[in-house]
Amino acid sequence: MSTKDVREQMLSGNGRRPRRGQEEKAGEEKKSAKKRVRNIFLGFLGLLILVILGFYIAGIVHFKDRFFLHTTINGFDASEMTVNEVEDIIAEKIGSYSLEIEERGGGSETITAEQINYRYVSQGETQAFKQSQNVFLWPMCLWKEISYTFDSSAQYDEDKLTEAVNALACLDENNVTAPQDAYIDYVDGSYLVMPEVEGNLLESEKVQRVIREAVDFAQAKVSLEEKNCYLAPQKRQDDETMAAVCQELNTIISTDITYLFGDNTEELNKETIRGWVSYDESGTVTLNEDAVREYVSALAEKYDTADRPREFKTNDGRTVTVSGGSYGWLIDQEGELTELLECIRSGYQGTRYAVFAQTAVSWENSDLGYSYVEIDLTNQHVWMYIDGEEIVSTDCVSGDMMKSDQTTPAGTYTLYYKESPSVLEDEAKTYRTEVTYWMPFNGGIGLHDATWRSSFGGNINQSDGSHGCINLPLEAAKTIYENIYAGMPIICYY
């Protein structure tokens, strides 16, 4: 091939040497493009780093004296605030402080910061919080919340606080009702525990202390009731001791006794008994025994008839006063006192007979009833009555009026016993007499037959009377003996 042909072939592109050149050129262009991309990327990355670094540095500068984003202090948002700004807010909040004082009955009063010169005094708390935030770590605040709390350092004038408390209306004595204890009272016939009165009297020293503590802790309100500042009653209506006292008192005054003295009655009930009871703070109920004793004594004074003169209507219709003798009603005052006290303490209700040391056969007809022996010593006559019917009327001979130691004494007596036959003799045994019917009623004096006498009545006793006995005709003595019994009244009068 000629040189010309080769040249033509190379020019036509079919030669191998020109194709290699093109490839090399294309490769160089590709490398150049990659380099440009890399340079662009590196330039952009460098710029981005510069921007981020600038932003970071700007953040450092910004947060150097400011709190991070999402920072709260004592509940308020302190983001991007300086220490002074935060402290100004705290001071403002403290300056608006007030304490609401809740009182009994729903009332309330307020003490303000102005009244007590309540103010914020920094102790460096916020500055310490700021210093705890590493400014170089400020980017963390973009997604992290930070919260600080502290007891704000506040000061107040203690004297002014004392004055403010003392000026509270709840401590004004004109507005105060003192507490009253529950107490026992007699209402509508029974004893009841009356309710206590709470009142609203405060313990002033405790109020001062409680309010001071509330201010120290910046509390918004304080309840004097919850803090137990009110003086309370010492005894309440549910007091077990007073309930027991009431129960015992009501048992005592429930006593309702009707004393029976024949046709006469005496009522003893709460109207009288209430004045006999008392109780003390320890819950001891006392029944005044002296008062009960006086009551029993009054019963005895009214109804005792033994050893007292009695009015007696004689066989001939006269009314005589008979003194002497042991017959009659006689209340056993100590025995009755004992039983009555027991009745009262147990609240007994019903009829009652007094305890008697001695009884008569009846409350009627001067205690004689209607079966008795009547002896008229002046007229020397004897009568015997059984159930109001006269069954014996006879003359008699009584004690010798000329001998004072043998005169038959007046009085009302009862038969001791009866004996048939019997032998009568004195202690000195100066005489000895056999009788068929012997009926003693006053020591050695008695009714008996006197068969040695031929006459009875008249004035025989003025000169030839007995040794004191009542001498009777045999038949009269027999009838009396057959009808008389131990305890039958025998009344003798002049």
KAGISUL-V103026 format. One line per field, one symbol per residue. burial: I if it has 16 or more other C-alpha atoms within 10 Angstrom, else O. A space follows every 10 residues. Layout:
burial = ???
This chain:
burial = OOOOOOOOOO OOOOOOOOOO OOOOOOOOOO OOOOOOOOOO OOOOOOOOOO OOOOOIOOII OOIIIIIIII IIIOOOOIII IIIOOIIOOI IOOIIOIIII IIIIOOOIOI IIIOOIIIII OOOOIIIOOI OOIOIOOIOO IOOOOIOOOO OIIIOIOOOO IOOIIIOOOI IOOOOOOIII IIOIOOOOOI IIIIOIIIII IIOIOOIIOI IIOIIOOIOO IIIIOOOOII IIOOIIIOOO OIIOIIOIII IIIIIIIIIO IOOOOOOIII OOIIOIIOOO OOIOIOIOOO OIIOIIIOII OOIIIIIIOI OIOOOOOOOO OIIIIIIIII IIIOOIIOOI IOIIIOIIOO OIOIIIOOII IIIOOOIIII IIIIIIIOOI IIIIIOOOOO OIIIIIIIII IOOOOIIIII IIIIIOOIOO OOOOOOOOOO OOOIIIIIII IIOOIIIIII OOOOOIIOOI IIOOIIIIII IIIIOIIIOI IOOIIOIIII IIIO
